[in-house]
Amino acid sequence: MAFVHLHLHTEYSLLDGACRIQDLVKRVKELGQTAVAITDHGVMYGCVDFYKACVAEDIHPIIGCEVYVAPRNRTDKVRELDSENRHLVLLCKDETGYRNLSYLVSMGWTEGFYIKPRIDLELLRQYSGGLIALSACLAGEIPRRLRNGEYENAKAYALELAEIFGPDNFYLELQDHGLPDQKLVNQGLMRMSRDTGLKLVAT
């Protein structure tokens, strides 16, 4: 079974992604991988080009986005409380998921924009159908709480997301780029998986 990249930024993640879509898909093919996801930061600009490039190389395209979740509500814009957002990776399972993700990203820009295009848990509760969620990188809410030593609070948030998306559509995301904080967070995520039964995924 081949590894599949489920958390990946392209040239459309400005100042962050380095992968050019055409080169990316060709490299995925060279590595013998059969699928790949696009999860640019807060945007879906690259999805059509990505889809076409994947189809041309017989690679299964997984459309997604790493969204920004407001710490409170998407309409709250008090600098001291709302200037830091939380990352969450969303992947489409089907057409319903694609429509919901498109709507969420649009709402982030039109209703929730404050420094970044933000959504909130209220929107996620309404438009979670057809979506799979991953707990994201160190900038996700669950890793943030684990880094702060708040294991029970992190677990409570994870269970809330599992309730929103369904336990089969929410995953605790493990990453290892050699960062000490990631090793700490991964230990907490593995403990959380044992305690709750929530599934793990490596990205």
Buried (B, 14 or more C-beta within 10 A) or exposed (E): EEEBBBBBBBBBBEEEBEBBBBEBBBEBBEEEBBBBBBBBBBBBBBBEBBBBBBEEBEBEBBBBBBBBBBBEBBEBBEEEEBEEBBBBBBBBBEEEBBBBBBBBBEBBBEBBBBEBBBBBBEBBEEBBBBBBBBBBBBBBBBBBBBBEEBBEBBBEBBBBBBEBBBBEBBBBBBBEEEEEEBEBBBEBBEBBBEEBEBEBBEB
